[in-house]
Amino acid sequence: MVKEEIELGALQPTRDLVLLKITARGFIEIAKCDTLIGEEVNIATQLEISIGDLAQTIISQINKNAKILTDVERLRPKNSEVERLLGKNSKLLKHTGWIPGTELETGLMQLLNGSATKNNFKQYKTNIYNV
């Protein structure tokens, strides 16, 4: 079922998102690297996108007519929202040569066009907000 209204909480926080297969590739590179044993390492793109922009990107690929609505229940209490999560991948790049590779929009398009994802959408309960 394609929704016309998408209920979200805060739209301004930003996140550095990495596709699962790219994260896995990062873990493999870390595991192969002796100089990173015991080190803290970020697997990150060093790019950030707001929740609102991410939602708009997904909407543009699924249903261009959908509108974003703010659901007050999804807003975090005052001073508890993490406004910005942005990783730095320079240590990983220096030690392994790892780079993220796939751009977010390309990865989203691959994910949304995948047949396994379409089956998953059938099971997704869009009318329930799980905390």
N, C-alpha and C positions, 0 to 999 in steps of 0.2 A: 504494500500500500504506500503510495507516494503522498507525503504530507504537504499541506499548503502552509502550515504554520509550524515553525521550529522553536520550541521553548528552551531557552538557555539562561544561565546565570550571568555573571559579569563577562562582558565582551572585551574589556581592555587588557586583561593580563596577557602576557606573551609567553610563549614556550618555544624551546629548541627541540624540534621533533625529528626523530631518526626512524626510518623504516626498520622493521624487525629483521629483515634479511641483511641489511647493512649493519645493524647492531651486532648480529651474529658474526658477520665477517670481521668486525672490530674485535670481538672476543677471541676469535681464532688467531688474529694477528698478535694480540696480547699474549696468548698462550704460547706462541712460537718465539717470543722475545725474552731472552734471559735478562736483559737490562731493565725490564719492568717488574721483575719479581719483587713483591712487597710494596710496590708503588701504587699511589692513587692515580687513576687514569680516567679521563672523560672520553666517552664515545659521543661526539656531538658534531653538529653541522656548523656551529658558530653563526647560525642564522636564526632569527626569531620571527614568529608570526603571532599576531593577536588571536585570541579565541574567536573574536568576531570575524576577522579576515579569513581564518581557517574555515569557519562555518560558511562564509560567503563563497569560498572556493569550492567547497563540497556541493553547496546548493547549485552553483553554476553548472556542475557536471551532472546533477541528478534532476533538479526541477527548478528552472530559472524563475518560476513564478512564486516560489516559496518565500515567505517573510519570516524574519527572526523576531520573536517576542521575548521580552524579559520575564522570566518566572521568578517571582520574589523568593519562593522556597529554595531556589537554587543559588541564591546569593549567600556568600559566606558572611558570618558575623563581622562587625566592624573590626578592622586591624588584623584579621586572620587570613585574608587573601594573599597568596604569594603572587605579587604583581609581575615578577619577571624571573624566568628560569632560562638562562643562556649558558651553554657549556663552552669550554675552551678545549679544542682538540690538538693544540700545538705539541704537547708531549707525545701523544700517540703518533702524530705525523712524524716527529723527529726520530722516534725509535723504530718505527715500522714502515713508514711511507703510506700508511692508511689514509684514505680520503673518503668522504661520504659517498660521492658518486652520483646517485640519483637525486634529481631535484624533487622537492615536495610535490609540486603539481603533477609531475610525471608519475611519481610513486602512487599518488592518490588515484590517478586515472587508471593505472594498472590494477590497483586494489579494487576499485569500483567496477571495473570491467571484467574482473575474474569470475569464473563460473561458481567457484566455491563461495565467494562473497554473496552472490545472489541467493544461494540457498540459505546462507546465514541470515540474510535480511528477512527471509520468510519467518524465522524464529524470533526475531528481535521484537520486543514489546515496547513500541514507541509511546504508549500511553502511560507507562510507569516510570517514575523517577526513583532510582535506587540510590540511596545514600551510602 
